[in-house]
Amino acid sequence: NNLEEYVEFLDWQRSQNKQNTVFAKYFSPGCPACIAMESEWDDMCKDIDDKYNTDLILAQIDPTGMSKLEKTATYSDVDYVPSIVILKNGKKIAEYDGPKNKDNMIEFLLKVDM
C-alpha cells in the first residue's frame, strides 16, 4: 500500500530530522478526473526522475486512508479529488489548480519557491 509506505517514510524522515518536500496528488480510484490524468501524472513523474536532479518526493495519496495521514500531522484537508499540492514537512505550501498535464505541472514546480 502506497499510503502505508509513505507514512512509514515520513516517520523515518522525522526520526532523522530531515526536511522533505512532496508533490502530492490526492486521488480516488473511482474518480473519472483522477483516472483521466493518471498517464499525465505518470509521465510527469518519469520526466522529473529522468531530467531533474531533485530531492522532491512524488506521491499519490488515496484519501480513504486519511486517518493514517492525520496521525502524522500531514496535510489531509482535501475538499475534492484530484487535489495536487506541495507539502513541506507535511504542511501545504502551494496548491496546483492548472491543467492536469505533464508540462503544466512541471512548469508549476519550477516556478514555486520550495
Order of alpha helices (4+ residues) and beta strands (2+ residues): alpha-beta-alpha-beta-alpha-beta-beta-alpha
